[in-house]
Amino acid sequence: MPIKKRTVKGKKYFYLERNIRIGDKTWKTFSIYIGSKKPAKTELAKLERKLEQKIIKYIRNQILKPKTRFIDEKTAMKLERIRTSHERILAELDKASRERYLKRQRETFITNTNAIEGSQLTLEQTKKILDLRNKYESGDREELEVVNMEQCLEAYDKLLDQKAELTEKVILRLHLLLLKTIPTYEGYAGVWRPVNVYIRGSGYDFPPWKDVPTLMTELLKWYGKNKDGVHPVELAAIFHTRFVTIHPFADGNGRMARLLMNYILQVNGFPFTDIHFSKRDEYFDTQEDGHFGKHKPFVLFLVKEIKKQFAELKKKTKNV
């Protein structure tokens, strides 16, 4: 580590310094005051260890966050570079290119999030429905799900612009938009489920419907308590899994979980992250683990997807 000399009012002072790349183009200088004389080798070694500990403490507390369990320091630093690079890349796009990119991202998300729940609509069909949305009249459930999710995302964008707190009212409002026109489900839109649920293929017994309001209150309290102490990616992943483990709605739980996961990511500056239909089986396996308190698989799954989709972003934005 280099020793830096500074002269103040004719007197020389020495510092041990090291520069660390924190974000995309952000560097932070860490230093320790040595004194008016350069130290001996043995003393220098002690100072270097002290400075290293200072750097580690900063990374753990400010980047990794102290309550994080499943993301390591190296991964946290990589995610921080993705967070800041993502913001820069989108900011450097002209308005038309940015709008095209975000429109394509939204169309892909709607297609995938609905496909994970069984929709057969292709990306091209989803695009057509969205293009005709204002003139759209249909009783087809899959087509209505496209229109409804688009309305959810419009409300989501407004909440994100305001950096609104994640509350019961916000969640119920988004769910109302998700189900409000779905035949036979209108009465379940925007309310906690009044029925018990069973998921085919799952070995988990979901909570009785009477427990849902209390469990959701506890989940939101957990979120509030941990949002400043857990890395945002880990926080978003665990919130998602705990949400689907409660299964608070009669329908739309997976789509709501993926939407809320992205809200937590984006309110913390991380990129919107889609879960592709091709990853459905792997994704469901991580959720089954999560039902039984094993959160690490989905945290690592989400980290992997953020890294992969950021690499794709750099390619895509060259041609938007």
FIDOBA-354628 format. One record per residue (C-alpha): residue in three letters; x, y, z. Coordinates in pm, whole numbers, padded with zeros to 5 digits, always signed. Example, Ala and Ser with C-alpha at 12.3 -4.5 7.8 and 13.67 -1.06 7.14 Angstrom:
! residues 2
ala+01230-00450+00780;ser+01367-00106+00714;
***
This chain:
! residues 320
met+00000+00000+00000;pro+00145+00340-00095;ile+00251+00592+00168;lys+00134+00941+00084;lys+00308+01257+00202;arg+00122+01579+00264;thr+00266+01914+00363;val+00059+02138+00589;lys+00202+02476+00697;gly+00550+02360+00610;lys+00527+02036+00809;lys+00531+01688+00654;tyr+00269+01427+00744;phe+00244+01068+00622;tyr-00062+00856+00547;leu-00112+00498+00439;glu-00368+00495+00155;arg-00549+00252-00070;asn-00807+00313-00346;ile-01091+00063-00388;arg-01332+00050-00681;ile-01678+00053-00525;gly-01910+00096-00822;asp-01906+00135-01197;lys-01672+00435-01204;thr-01664+00511-00834;trp-01349+00477-00628;lys-01316+00530-00255;thr-00994+00622-00078;phe-00920+00464+00259;ser-00639+00608+00467;ile-00470+00589+00806;tyr-00265+00869+00956;ile+00094+00756+01026;gly+00260+01063+01170;ser+00543+01299+01083;lys+00786+01013+01015;lys+00770+00705+00796;pro+00721+00389+01004;ala+00958+00095+01038;lys+00875-00223+00844;thr+00722-00398+01146;glu+00505-00098+01227;leu+00409-00058+00862;ala+00286-00419+00851;lys+00059-00350+01150;leu-00076-00036+00985;glu-00145-00225+00662;arg-00348-00484+00855;lys-00535-00205+01030;leu-00618-00037+00699;glu-00728-00370+00551;gln-00965-00419+00844;lys-01103-00070+00789;ile-01177-00155+00425;ile-01338-00489+00516;lys-01555-00320+00780;tyr-01675-00062+00525;ile-01761-00328+00268;arg-01942-00546+00521;asn-02145-00261+00670;gln-02210-00040+00366;ile-02206-00275+00065;leu-02271-00626+00194;lys-02479-00514+00498;pro-02424-00669+00841;lys-02724-00908+00852;thr-02662-01063+00510;arg-02621-01442+00527;phe-02599-01585+00176;ile-02415-01325-00033;asp-02040-01294+00019;glu-01825-00981-00004;lys-01695-01056-00353;thr-02047-01106-00486;ala-02171-00792-00311;met-01897-00588-00480;lys-01990-00737-00819;leu-02358-00656-00760;glu-02264-00300-00663;arg-02081-00255-00994;ile-02386-00396-01176;arg-02614-00155-00989;thr-02414+00154-01079;ser-02327+00039-01432;his-02691-00038-01506;glu-02792+00314-01405;arg-02518+00465-01622;ile-02599+00254-01930;leu-02968+00350-01922;ala-02886+00716-01854;glu-02657+00727-02159;leu-02930+00603-02395;asp-03126+00865-02586;lys-03493+00894-02490;ala-03628+00687-02780;ser-03377+00406-02730;arg-03444+00394-02359;glu-03819+00375-02417;arg-03776+00091-02669;tyr-03557-00103-02430;leu-03796-00061-02135;lys-04097-00148-02353;arg-03929-00470-02466;gln-03831-00551-02108;arg-04193-00508-01997;glu-04334-00722-02279;thr-04088-00999-02197;phe-04163-00985-01825;ile-04540-01003-01879;thr-04499-01298-02115;asn-04270-01489-01879;thr-04446-01415-01551;asn-04780-01529-01696;ala-04623-01831-01868;ile-04478-01952-01538;glu-04837-01969-01412;gly-04958-02162-01718;ser-05031-01904-01989;gln-04968-02026-02344;leu-04934-01681-02500;thr-04614-01610-02691;leu-04414-01289-02676;glu-04555-01180-03012;gln-04911-01241-02895;thr-04844-01046-02576;lys-04706-00755-02782;lys-05017-00751-03000;ile-05249-00744-02698;leu-05053-00458-02541;asp-05049-00261-02867;leu-05428-00290-02893;arg-05490-00250-02523;asn-05702+00067-02533;lys-05934-00089-02791;tyr-05921-00431-02636;glu-06232-00632-02552;ser-06205-00998-02464;gly-06329-01250-02211;asp-06026-01472-02260;arg-05850-01515-01926;glu-05494-01527-02063;glu-05547-01212-02266;leu-05703-01031-01970;glu-05401-01130-01758;val-05175-00944-02001;val-05382-00625-01980;asn-05410-00651-01602;met-05036-00701-01550;glu-04968-00397-01766;gln-05198-00194-01540;cys-05014-00335-01236;leu-04684-00221-01383;glu-04818+00128-01450;ala-04920+00158-01084;tyr-04586+00003-00986;asp-04398+00272-01182;lys-04582+00549-00997;leu-04504+00388-00662;leu-04140+00352-00763;asp-04117+00718-00868;gln-04243+00811-00521;lys-04023+00547-00353;ala-04339+00451-00168;glu-04311+00228+00136;leu-04412-00134+00084;thr-04733-00171+00282;glu-05042-00388+00304;lys-05239-00119+00121;val-04988-00113-00167;ile-04988-00492-00202;leu-05367-00518-00198;arg-05399-00234-00453;leu-05162-00406-00695;his-05344-00737-00651;leu-05677-00571-00720;leu-05542-00456-01056;leu-05408-00803-01125;leu-05739-00992-01081;lys-06016-00733-01110;thr-06146-00846-01453;ile-06067-01219-01433;pro-06391-01422-01457;thr-06489-01597-01128;tyr-06202-01423-00944;glu-06339-01069-00915;gly-06446-01134-00555;tyr-06093-01241-00460;ala-05921-00937-00610;gly-05745-00710-00364;val-05831-00913-00052;trp-05645-01173+00151;arg-05765-01518+00061;pro-06081-01638+00241;val-06009-02001+00149;asn-05739-02260+00211;val-05504-02340-00077;tyr-05321-02649-00195;ile-05051-02656-00461;arg-05018-02966-00673;gly-04666-03108-00655;ser-04574-02929-00334;gly-04510-03114-00009;tyr-04582-02803+00195;asp-04906-02738+00383;phe-04987-02372+00332;pro-05120-02173+00630;pro-05494-02167+00703;trp-05667-01867+00550;lys-05749-01723+00893;asp-05375-01684+00966;val-05298-01485+00651;pro-05359-01128+00783;thr-05133-01189+01084;leu-04864-01357+00875;met-04862-01070+00624;thr-04834-00816+00905;glu-04537-01014+01040;leu-04377-01031+00694;leu-04401-00654+00647;lys-04260-00598+00996;trp-03971-00832+00907;tyr-03912-00634+00590;gly-03911-00302+00775;lys-03673-00436+01037;asn-03427-00581+00785;lys-03439-00346+00485;asp-03137-00148+00603;gly-02940-00443+00740;val-02968-00708+00468;his-02828-00676+00115;pro-03117-00566-00111;val-03083-00867-00345;glu-03098-01111-00055;leu-03382-00909+00101;ala-03583-00919-00223;ala-03529-01293-00267;ile-03628-01385+00089;phe-03930-01153+00082;his-04041-01325-00239;thr-04010-01673-00090;arg-04173-01584+00240;phe-04459-01422+00048;val-04533-01732-00161;thr-04495-01950+00150;ile-04780-01755+00309;his-04969-01767-00024;pro-05187-01472+00083;phe-05418-01465-00219;ala-05662-01706-00377;asp-05481-01654-00708;gly-05191-01449-00844;asn-04940-01520-00568;gly-04644-01600-00794;arg-04700-01297-01016;met-04735-01071-00713;ala-04422-01217-00554;arg-04215-01152-00867;leu-04354-00798-00891;leu-04279-00718-00526;met-03935-00875-00551;asn-03856-00635-00834;tyr-03996-00342-00640;ile-03748-00410-00359;leu-03466-00446-00611;gln-03551-00127-00799;val-03621+00094-00499;asn-03262+00011-00402;gly-03126+00094-00748;phe-03083-00262-00877;pro-03211-00358-01223;phe-03553-00505-01291;thr-03498-00880-01317;asp-03716-01120-01513;ile-03745-01491-01439;his-03760-01661-01777;phe-04010-01940-01837;ser-03721-02169-01932;lys-03603-02145-01568;arg-03944-02243-01433;asp-03850-02582-01291;glu-03532-02455-01125;tyr-03723-02156-00989;phe-04000-02376-00847;asp-03742-02600-00681;thr-03594-02299-00499;gln-03942-02200-00382;glu-04013-02547-00247;asp-03686-02524-00052;gly-03795-02182+00072;his-04125-02316+00203;phe-03919-02517+00451;gly-03694-02227+00551;lys-03408-02290+00307;his-03364-01945+00150;lys-03012-01972+00013;pro-03103-02150-00317;phe-03331-01870-00435;val-03096-01595-00319;leu-02817-01749-00531;phe-03062-01810-00819;leu-03156-01442-00819;val-02792-01331-00802;lys-02716-01550-01103;glu-03006-01405-01301;ile-02908-01046-01220;lys-02553-01112-01343;lys-02674-01288-01659;gln-02935-01026-01748;phe-02690-00742-01692;ala-02453-00903-01942;glu-02745-00927-02186;leu-02835-00562-02120;lys-02496-00445-02240;lys-02551-00631-02568;lys-02914-00532-02616;thr-02869-00160-02560;lys-02625-00145-02849;asn-02908-00228-03090;val-03217-00063-02940;
***
